[in-house]
Amino acid sequence: MLITSVSPSLAHSSKKSSSTHPRLSKKLPRLPHVTFGNAQWQPQWKDWIAKCGDFFVGKYYQLKEAHHPTEKHPETGNKYQQMAAGFPPPRPFQPFLDAQAKYAIDPKNYAYNKYQGEPYYRQALAEHLHDRFNITINADTQIIPTKASNEALFDLLKDMDVPTINGQPAQTWLPSPGYDTYNIASKAGGWGINTYSLSNENPYPYKGNPFLFDFNKAWGDMDKNAQARIKLLVLNYPNNPTGATAPKEYLNDVLRFANEHGLLVIRDFAYADTYQVDADGTPLTARPASMFELDAAKDPKAKLVEMHTFSKSMLIPSERAGYAVFSKALTEKHPDEPFAFSQGLLEIKKRRDATGPSYVFQKSLVDALKDKEGYRAFLQKENRLATEKYHAVRGILEKSGWDILGDANSVCPYYVWAKVPVKNMSSEDFAIKAFKEASVGVIPGAHLTPDGSTAGEGYIRIALSSNPLNKNPNNGEYTGPLIEAANRLAKLKGS
């Protein structure tokens, strides 16, 4: 396999520069020459998968029927309801579709394109950030278009050079429970894993809130060797799977803490535009804030990457419409490095992707974002529906005695995070029970728990996004597949 040296490490060893500027791995593989029947190709994939561990492996995921939501359950006869994956509903922002129809017929839009996207595309993203968050971002240096936030986050964690601290690999500090990609990518990249709890058992709740972790207090209880190993903090608010939201005060405290200790912060901001909305379109909760709005982000030492996507907001997940925003410190080239850390993501893309985002997509998104009032109205409508779904399902489950976590009036209304409603049953066993007896797919909390933690065990995640919700105009009662699935789940309480 060919090896190319591209960049350098999150924290240099004592033999190198004392710089704490993050760097990408020296060993970024190019694809080897592969022919059909080449026996060397299969072991490479097996070795890589072995690093990731048994993610998404278990009795529940071996139930292949769970991946066919249009089929009826062979035993109950009920139509299977998919409430495991957070699929956005299939109704994209119409101006985006209209623009795609316009640009798709132009042959010039099918040429190879730039990895970093066209200047007009990055400028449109910068203007969107200013309009949404009132922040000023340099379109040329601080924005890198990505294949959604998931893939880019995976690339960053997997391809950063992992320094050795006192004979052990440096650690990522991951939320538990948390999105499985954080754990998988950290393991694949060779990181050690530390976790912070976001559950009722959180030993360091921030101002009494168990879904916010007090990093300062936890840090103070660590010995110096444990502190030295932690180099990277992953943050995800609004949170998947708990739905927890974070006020600006908390986010500012976290970033200030990271700045003080030289930590790189990667903020997964996939649910930036998902929040509760009243019937008249008024937000019931504060719209999620970008960390670039914070005073701590103005610190020249701040090492922050914020991952954005239009998958959940514009409802276009198949377009993999994401982009990363880098703090200024990460856009500066250090003397001992070939390029700035932010540009390293482009080096990864050059080796992984054939091109950057298509011209059809870039032009379509730019046109769609020009309709600012239409986009705001679209988000209000979708968020109102999400809010109704959340409270309808939560109400049904709580009426049956389920314990739903989080403040009903402040959580992000994309998921319901609930305690397993059967005493002494594991989350995975309950997920199997929900499939077999209620024909409903849910995610066991144990499958959203990083290595070395059990914070997700005893809970399940219920996704609301892809199932329709109907409302009877005569009596205001909710009906439809989502309500049917919630009622079937409710009956499993204590059974």
C-alpha positions in Angstrom: 0.0 0.0 0.0 1.3 3.4 -0.9 1.7 5.8 2.1 1.7 9.6 1.9 2.9 11.9 4.6 0.3 14.7 5.0 0.3 16.2 8.4 1.2 16.0 11.9 -0.4 15.3 15.6 -2.8 16.4 18.2 0.0 16.8 20.7 3.6 16.4 19.8 5.8 14.0 21.8 8.7 15.4 23.7 11.0 14.6 20.8 9.2 17.0 18.6 7.9 20.6 18.8 6.0 21.6 21.9 3.2 22.8 19.7 -0.3 21.6 20.6 -1.7 22.3 17.2 -3.8 19.3 16.0 -2.5 17.4 13.1 -3.7 14.7 10.7 -2.1 11.3 10.5 1.2 10.9 8.8 -0.1 7.6 7.5 -3.1 8.5 5.3 -3.5 5.5 2.9 -4.2 5.8 -0.8 -6.3 3.1 -2.3 -4.0 0.3 -3.4 -4.2 -1.2 -6.9 -7.0 -3.7 -6.7 -8.1 -6.3 -9.2 -11.0 -8.8 -8.9 -9.8 -11.8 -6.9 -7.0 -9.9 -5.2 -6.7 -11.8 -2.0 -5.0 -8.9 -0.2 -8.1 -6.6 -0.4 -10.3 -8.7 1.9 -8.0 -8.9 4.9 -7.5 -5.1 4.8 -11.2 -4.6 5.3 -11.3 -7.3 7.9 -8.5 -5.7 9.9 -10.2 -2.3 9.7 -13.5 -3.7 10.9 -11.8 -5.6 13.7 -10.6 -2.2 15.0 -14.2 -1.0 15.2 -15.4 -3.8 17.4 -18.9 -5.3 17.5 -20.8 -2.1 16.7 -24.3 -2.7 15.5 -23.8 -6.4 16.2 -26.2 -8.3 18.4 -29.3 -10.3 18.5 -31.5 -7.4 17.7 -29.7 -6.5 14.5 -29.7 -10.1 13.4 -33.4 -9.8 13.0 -33.3 -9.0 9.4 -37.0 -8.3 9.2 -36.4 -5.2 11.2 -34.8 -3.6 8.1 -38.0 -4.0 6.0 -40.5 -1.4 7.4 -43.1 -2.1 4.7 -43.4 -5.8 5.6 -45.9 -7.2 8.1 -44.6 -9.1 11.1 -44.9 -12.8 10.5 -46.3 -13.5 14.0 -48.4 -10.5 15.0 -49.6 -9.5 11.5 -49.0 -5.9 12.4 -47.2 -3.7 9.9 -43.7 -3.0 11.1 -43.1 0.6 12.3 -39.5 1.8 12.0 -38.8 3.9 15.1 -35.1 2.9 15.3 -33.3 5.1 12.8 -33.8 8.8 12.6 -34.7 9.1 9.0 -36.0 12.5 7.9 -39.4 12.4 6.2 -39.3 12.4 2.4 -40.5 16.0 1.8 -37.5 18.2 1.0 -37.6 22.0 0.9 -39.4 22.6 -2.4 -37.2 25.4 -3.8 -34.2 23.0 -3.5 -36.1 20.5 -5.7 -37.1 23.1 -8.2 -33.5 24.2 -8.5 -32.4 20.7 -9.0 -34.8 20.2 -11.8 -33.4 23.4 -13.4 -29.7 22.6 -13.1 -29.9 18.8 -13.7 -30.5 19.3 -17.5 -27.4 21.5 -18.1 -24.6 19.3 -19.4 -22.0 21.7 -18.0 -22.9 20.8 -14.5 -21.5 17.2 -14.9 -17.8 18.1 -15.0 -15.4 17.2 -12.2 -15.4 19.9 -9.5 -13.3 21.2 -6.7 -12.9 19.3 -3.5 -13.5 22.4 -1.5 -16.6 23.4 -3.4 -17.0 26.5 -5.6 -16.4 30.0 -4.0 -20.0 30.9 -4.6 -21.1 27.8 -2.6 -18.9 28.5 0.4 -19.9 32.1 0.4 -23.6 31.1 0.5 -22.8 28.9 3.5 -21.1 31.7 5.2 -24.0 34.0 4.6 -26.4 31.4 5.9 -24.4 31.1 9.1 -24.5 34.9 9.5 -28.2 35.0 8.9 -28.9 32.1 11.3 -26.4 32.7 14.0 -25.2 36.3 13.5 -21.6 35.1 13.1 -19.0 36.1 10.6 -17.1 33.2 9.1 -14.4 33.4 6.4 -15.8 31.5 3.4 -12.3 30.9 2.0 -10.5 29.6 5.0 -13.0 28.5 7.7 -15.5 26.4 5.7 -14.9 23.0 4.2 -17.8 21.2 2.4 -18.2 17.6 3.5 -20.3 14.5 2.8 -22.7 15.4 5.6 -21.4 15.7 9.2 -21.2 12.0 9.9 -18.6 11.0 7.3 -16.5 14.1 8.0 -16.5 13.5 11.7 -15.5 9.9 11.1 -12.7 11.0 8.9 -11.3 13.5 11.4 -11.3 11.0 14.3 -10.0 8.2 12.2 -7.2 10.1 10.4 -5.7 12.3 13.1 -2.3 11.2 14.3 -2.8 9.8 17.8 0.1 10.9 20.1 1.5 8.6 22.8 1.2 9.9 26.3 3.3 8.0 29.0 3.3 4.9 26.8 -0.4 5.0 26.1 -2.5 6.4 23.2 -4.1 9.8 23.8 -7.9 9.7 24.4 -11.0 11.2 23.0 -13.6 12.2 25.6 -16.9 11.0 24.3 -20.5 11.4 25.5 -22.3 8.3 26.9 -24.8 7.6 25.7 -23.8 9.0 22.3 -23.9 8.6 18.6 -22.1 5.4 17.7 -19.9 7.0 15.1 -17.8 8.7 17.8 -16.9 5.4 19.4 -16.4 3.6 16.1 -14.2 6.2 14.6 -12.1 6.7 17.7 -11.4 2.9 17.8 -10.6 2.8 14.1 -8.2 5.7 14.6 -6.4 4.1 17.4 -7.5 6.5 20.1 -8.0 5.6 23.7 -11.5 6.3 24.8 -12.7 8.2 27.9 -16.4 8.9 28.4 -18.6 11.4 30.2 -22.1 10.5 31.4 -25.3 12.1 30.1 -27.7 10.1 32.2 -29.5 10.2 35.5 -26.3 8.5 36.9 -24.1 11.4 35.8 -21.7 11.9 38.7 -20.9 15.5 37.6 -24.2 17.1 36.6 -23.8 20.8 35.5 -25.9 22.9 37.9 -28.0 19.8 38.7 -28.8 18.9 35.1 -27.7 15.2 34.5 -27.8 15.8 30.7 -25.1 18.4 31.0 -21.6 17.3 32.2 -19.5 19.5 34.4 -16.1 19.1 32.8 -14.3 21.4 35.2 -15.3 19.4 38.3 -14.5 16.1 36.6 -11.1 17.4 35.5 -10.3 18.5 39.0 -10.8 15.0 40.3 -8.4 13.4 37.7 -4.8 12.9 38.4 -2.3 14.6 36.1 -1.6 11.4 34.0 -5.3 11.0 33.2 -5.6 14.7 32.3 -2.6 14.5 30.0 -4.1 11.7 27.9 -7.3 13.6 27.0 -6.7 15.7 23.9 -10.0 15.8 22.1 -13.6 16.4 23.3 -16.7 15.5 21.3 -19.8 17.5 22.0 -23.3 16.9 20.6 -26.1 19.3 21.4 -29.0 19.1 20.6 -28.2 15.6 21.7 -28.7 12.2 20.1 -30.0 10.1 21.7 -31.3 12.0 24.8 -32.7 15.0 23.0 -31.1 17.3 25.6 -30.4 20.9 24.7 -27.6 23.1 26.0 -27.9 26.8 26.9 -25.2 29.3 25.7 -23.9 29.6 29.2 -23.0 25.9 29.4 -21.5 25.8 25.9 -19.4 28.8 26.7 -18.2 27.2 29.9 -17.3 24.0 28.0 -15.3 25.9 25.4 -13.6 28.1 27.9 -12.6 24.9 29.8 -11.2 23.3 26.5 -9.3 26.5 25.7 -7.7 26.5 29.2 -6.5 23.0 28.8 -5.6 23.0 25.1 -8.3 20.5 24.0 -9.7 20.2 20.5 -13.5 20.4 20.5 -15.5 18.7 17.8 -19.1 19.8 18.0 -21.6 17.6 16.1 -24.4 20.1 15.3 -26.6 17.8 13.1 -29.8 19.1 14.9 -29.0 22.8 14.7 -32.4 23.6 13.3 -34.6 21.2 15.3 -36.4 22.7 18.2 -39.9 22.9 19.6 -42.4 25.3 18.0 -45.8 26.5 19.0 -48.9 26.3 16.8 -48.4 29.9 15.6 -44.7 29.2 14.7 -43.2 30.7 17.8 -40.2 28.8 19.2 -41.1 27.2 22.5 -37.4 26.8 23.3 -34.4 28.8 22.3 -33.1 28.0 18.9 -29.8 26.0 19.3 -26.8 28.3 19.3 -23.6 27.9 17.3 -20.5 27.7 19.5 -19.0 30.4 17.2 -21.5 32.8 18.8 -19.7 32.4 22.2 -17.2 34.7 23.9 -14.9 31.7 24.4 -14.8 31.2 20.6 -13.1 34.6 20.3 -10.1 33.3 22.2 -7.3 33.0 19.7 -6.4 29.7 21.3 -9.8 28.1 20.7 -9.5 24.9 18.7 -13.1 24.3 17.5 -14.6 22.3 14.7 -18.4 22.5 14.3 -20.0 20.0 12.0 -23.2 21.2 10.1 -25.6 19.4 7.8 -28.8 20.1 5.9 -29.9 16.5 6.1 -32.2 17.1 9.0 -33.2 20.7 8.3 -33.8 20.8 4.6 -34.7 17.0 4.6 -32.2 16.0 2.0 -30.2 13.2 3.7 -29.3 11.4 0.4 -27.5 14.5 -0.8 -25.0 14.2 2.1 -25.1 18.0 2.4 -22.7 18.9 5.1 -19.8 21.3 5.9 -17.3 21.8 8.7 -16.6 25.2 10.2 -13.1 25.7 11.8 -11.9 28.2 14.3 -9.2 30.6 13.2 -6.5 28.9 15.2 -7.1 25.7 13.1 -6.8 27.6 9.8 -3.3 28.9 10.6 -0.3 27.0 9.2 2.3 26.3 11.8 6.0 26.4 10.8 6.5 22.6 11.4 3.5 21.5 9.4 2.9 21.3 5.6 -0.5 23.0 5.8 -3.2 24.2 8.3 -5.2 21.6 10.2 -8.4 22.7 8.5 -6.9 22.0 5.1 -6.0 18.5 6.2 -9.7 17.6 5.8 -9.3 18.4 2.1 -6.3 16.1 2.0 -8.5 13.3 3.3 -11.2 14.1 0.8 -8.7 14.0 -2.1 -7.9 10.4 -1.1 -11.5 9.3 -0.3 -13.8 11.2 -2.7 -13.6 11.4 -6.5 -14.6 15.0 -6.4 -16.3 17.6 -4.2 -20.1 18.3 -4.2 -21.7 18.2 -7.6 -22.4 21.4 -9.5 -26.1 20.5 -9.6 -26.2 20.2 -5.8 -24.1 23.4 -5.1 -26.2 25.6 -7.4 -29.4 24.1 -6.1 -28.5 24.7 -2.4 -27.4 28.2 -3.1 -30.7 29.0 -4.8 -32.7 27.4 -2.0 -30.9 29.4 0.7 -31.7 32.6 -1.2 -35.4 32.0 -0.2 -34.7 33.0 3.4 -38.3 33.6 4.4 -39.5 30.5 2.7 -36.8 28.4 4.5 -37.8 29.9 7.9 -41.4 29.1 7.2 -40.4 25.6 6.2 -38.5 25.0 9.4 -41.3 26.4 11.5 -43.8 24.0 9.9 -41.5 20.9 10.2 -40.6 21.8 13.8 -44.2 22.3 14.7 -45.0 18.8 13.4 -42.0 17.4 15.2 -43.2 19.0 18.4 -46.7 17.5 18.0 -45.2 14.1 17.4 -43.0 14.3 20.4 -45.7 15.3 22.9 -48.2 12.9 21.4 -45.9 9.9 21.7 -44.6 11.0 25.1 -48.1 11.5 26.4 -49.2 8.0 25.4 -46.2 6.3 26.9 -46.3 8.3 30.2 -50.0 7.6 30.6 -49.1 3.9 30.6 -46.4 4.4 33.2 -43.3 4.7 31.1 -40.5 6.9 32.5 -39.5 9.4 29.8 -36.3 11.3 30.5 -35.7 15.0 30.0 -37.8 18.1 30.4 -40.8 17.7 28.0 -40.8 21.5 27.2 -37.1 21.9 26.4 -35.8 18.8 24.7 -35.1 18.5 21.0 -38.3 16.8 19.6 -36.5 14.3 17.3 -36.2 11.4 19.7 -37.9 10.0 22.9 -35.3 8.7 25.4 -37.0 6.3 27.8 -36.2 3.9 30.5 -36.8 0.3 29.7 -40.3 -0.2 31.0 -39.8 -3.8 32.1 -38.0 -4.5 35.4 -34.6 -6.2 35.2 -34.7 -6.4 31.3 -31.7 -5.2 29.3 -32.2 -2.6 26.6 -31.3 -5.1 23.9 -33.8 -7.7 25.1 -36.5 -5.1 25.3 -35.7 -4.0 21.7 -36.2 -7.6 20.6 -39.4 -7.8 22.6 -40.7 -4.6 21.0 -40.0 -6.0 17.6 -41.5 -9.4 18.3 -44.6 -8.4 20.3 -45.3 -4.8 19.0 -43.8 -4.9 15.6 -41.9 -1.7 16.4 -38.2 -1.1 16.0 -36.3 0.9 18.6 -32.6 1.3 19.4 -31.3 -0.2 22.6 -29.3 2.3 24.7 -26.5 -0.3 25.1 -25.8 0.1 21.4 -25.3 3.9 21.9 -22.8 3.5 24.7 -19.0 3.9 24.0 -16.5 1.3 25.2 -15.9 1.3 29.0 -19.3 2.9 29.8 -22.7 1.5 30.7 -24.6 4.8 30.8 -26.9 3.9 28.0 -27.9 0.5 29.4 -31.4 0.4 30.7 -32.7 3.0 28.2 -34.1 2.9 24.6 -34.2 5.5 21.9 -37.4 6.0 19.9 -37.2 7.9 16.6 -40.2 9.9 15.6 -39.2 11.5 12.3 -40.1 9.1 9.6 -43.6 8.1 10.8 -46.7 10.1 9.7 -48.9 11.8 12.2 -52.6 12.6 11.3 -54.9 14.8 13.2 -58.7 14.4 13.3 -60.1 17.9 12.3 -63.3 17.2 14.2 -62.0 16.3 17.7 -58.3 17.2 17.4 -57.2 13.6 18.2 -54.0 12.3 16.7 -54.2 9.1 14.5 -52.0 7.3 12.0 -49.0 4.9 12.1 -47.0 6.8 14.7 -49.9 6.8 17.2 -50.6 3.1 16.5 -46.9 2.2 17.1 -46.8 4.3 20.3 -50.0 2.5 21.6 -48.4 -0.9 20.9 -45.2 0.1 22.7 -47.3 1.5 25.7 -48.8 -2.0 26.2 -45.4 -3.5 26.8 -45.0 -1.6 30.2 -44.3 -4.2 32.8 -45.2 -7.1 30.6 
